[in-house]
């Protein structure tokens, strides 16, 4: 069992920055940030393999968002810069403990709202 506790989020004007954090209570193989806006499908925006630090990003956020893992306290962060109104969504942290490249995310945080106004 892994518990994920998210923090951060909030409201910001377009062009601004926000930082999300996700504290994991135990070992994970990979972690990711997903988002879902009302009426839209859930989208994985960033992911990381925790042992190697290899990251990947969706086209919609690449170059603006950066995810990183603090191994000292097992906390995943998502630094979001140059935010756009279309980034408005509920953001979720997810993790997998299964050592598979496909990362079947089976642990989820409670979600945190990000709202970007124009």
C-alpha positions in Angstrom: 0.0 0.0 0.0 1.2 3.4 -0.9 -0.4 6.6 0.2 -0.1 9.8 -1.9 -0.7 13.2 -0.4 -0.8 16.1 -2.7 -0.3 19.8 -2.0 0.0 23.0 -3.9 -2.3 24.1 -6.7 -4.5 27.1 -6.6 -5.4 30.0 -8.9 -3.0 32.0 -11.0 -3.2 34.3 -14.0 -2.0 33.2 -17.4 1.7 33.3 -17.7 2.2 32.6 -14.0 3.7 29.6 -12.2 2.5 27.0 -9.7 4.2 24.1 -8.0 2.5 20.8 -7.0 3.9 18.3 -4.6 3.0 14.6 -3.9 4.4 12.8 -0.9 4.6 9.0 -1.3 4.5 6.8 1.8 6.5 4.0 0.3 8.4 2.5 -2.6 7.2 3.3 -6.1 8.5 2.1 -9.5 7.1 5.0 -11.4 5.0 8.1 -10.7 3.0 10.5 -12.8 0.9 13.6 -12.9 -2.5 13.4 -14.6 -5.1 16.1 -15.1 -8.7 16.1 -15.9 -10.8 19.1 -16.9 -14.7 19.0 -16.8 -16.0 17.2 -19.9 -12.5 16.1 -21.0 -10.6 12.9 -20.8 -8.0 12.3 -18.2 -4.5 13.2 -19.6 -1.1 12.1 -18.3 1.0 15.2 -18.4 4.3 14.0 -16.9 5.8 10.8 -15.6 9.1 9.6 -14.0 10.7 6.3 -13.4 11.8 6.7 -9.8 15.0 4.7 -9.9 16.5 6.1 -13.1 14.9 9.6 -13.0 13.8 9.3 -16.6 10.9 11.6 -17.4 8.4 12.1 -20.1 5.9 14.8 -20.9 2.8 15.2 -23.0 3.1 17.5 -26.0 0.7 20.0 -24.3 3.1 20.7 -21.5 6.6 19.9 -22.7 8.9 22.8 -22.2 6.7 24.4 -19.6 6.2 21.7 -16.9 9.0 19.9 -15.1 8.6 16.9 -12.8 11.2 15.8 -10.3 11.6 13.4 -7.5 13.2 14.3 -4.1 14.5 10.8 -3.1 15.3 12.1 0.4 11.7 12.5 1.3 10.1 10.5 -1.5 8.2 13.6 -2.8 7.3 14.2 -6.4 7.0 17.7 -7.7 5.5 19.3 -10.7 6.8 22.8 -11.5 4.4 24.5 -13.9 5.5 27.6 -15.7 4.0 29.8 -18.4 0.5 28.5 -17.4 -2.3 28.8 -19.9 -6.1 28.9 -19.3 -6.3 25.5 -20.9 -4.1 24.1 -18.1 -7.1 24.5 -15.8 -8.0 21.1 -14.4 -7.9 18.8 -11.4 -4.4 17.5 -11.1 -3.7 14.0 -9.7 -0.6 12.3 -8.6 -0.4 8.6 -9.4 2.1 5.8 -8.7 2.8 2.2 -9.5 4.8 -0.3 -7.4 4.8 -2.9 -10.2 8.1 -3.0 -12.1 6.7 -2.8 -15.6 7.5 -0.3 -18.3 3.8 0.2 -18.8 3.4 1.5 -15.3 0.0 0.4 -14.3 -0.9 3.3 -12.0 -2.9 1.8 -9.1 -2.3 4.4 -6.4 -3.8 7.9 -6.7 -3.7 11.1 -4.7 -6.8 13.0 -3.8 -6.3 15.6 -6.5 -5.7 19.3 -6.4 -7.3 22.1 -8.4 -5.3 24.3 -10.7 -7.2 27.3 -12.2 -5.6 29.6 -14.7 -7.4 32.8 -15.6 -6.8 34.8 -18.8 
